[in-house]
Amino acid sequence: MVREETCESPCLYALGPLATLGYIVFDQVVAELDVSELMIDHIKCWDTGLECGGVGEILMKVRVE
């Protein structure tokens, strides 16, 4: 996560999907594939959203360099 582009304390519901995507990136690195162009480059947090009593969903774009 880029410190200047994220909030002070990231929500745990946002970190869970990032961990899952980390496994995908690790698999591609081990297989010696190009990780700069992921098949999945957008993920959403696990929050239920405002309409269901949550604090709100976010959509994250992921980039690996």
Order of alpha helices (4+ residues) and beta strands (2+ residues): alpha-beta-beta
